[in-house]
Amino acid sequence: MDKNVVLFGSKGKRAARSAEATRLRLNATDQVLRKWHDETAGAALAFESRWTWLSLRRFDPDLGERLFDQRQRFNRACVTGTVKDIEEEGAALCRDYALAAATLQAVNADDDAYIIGRCPTTGTTVAIGRNRAVVARVHELFGGEVIWVTPDEIATLMATPSQFRAVAEVKRLFPGAEVIERHATETSPHP
């Protein structure tokens, strides 16, 4: 029988109560899922805004593996676990993220979740990183004018306007070539 059907009569009351109980259980699960997704995302931010998993594994391979495994357990609990499972695994994941950040902070590991580039002419500063978590960190360190881009955004830019395509072509022909500086008085060879 379809669980969305409500029967009337003596058995209908029981079916309606059962459907209501199921709805309340799902609602409780949704609330716990939302809570722990927010909690774990916040805990991950302290780590992911500064470091990559590779950095963690370089300084503490056991902790890196433990954090990876814990993240898998939390994900599994979110899909197939009970409310208790989600809460336990979410709390454990938060603790492991905090430990990872504290460990890398204690060894003064350099931030490696982003790369900074600066235009020597204009002073424009760009942060390149895969993870959106780095935005607040680079603004904290380098100011609010920093432009954050992902590697995919750079690839898209290089493939579109003619000036970027020209740079991409030069880089294909001369691997390792760099755009160092362009002065406003220089003319572009392309119209």
LINRAVEN-V425693 format. One record per run of one state. SS is the DSSP state (H for helix, E for strand, - for the rest). FROM is the first residue (numbers start at 1). TO is the last residue. If there is no record, write none. Layout:
ss = [SS & SS]
from = [FROM & FROM]
to = [TO & TO]
This chain:
ss = [- & H & - & H & - & H & - & H & - & E & - & E & - & H & - & E & - & H & - & H & -]
from = [1 & 10 & 49 & 53 & 60 & 61 & 81 & 83 & 107 & 115 & 119 & 125 & 129 & 134 & 143 & 147 & 150 & 151 & 160 & 162 & 174]
to = [9 & 48 & 52 & 59 & 60 & 80 & 82 & 106 & 114 & 118 & 124 & 128 & 133 & 142 & 146 & 149 & 150 & 159 & 161 & 173 & 191]
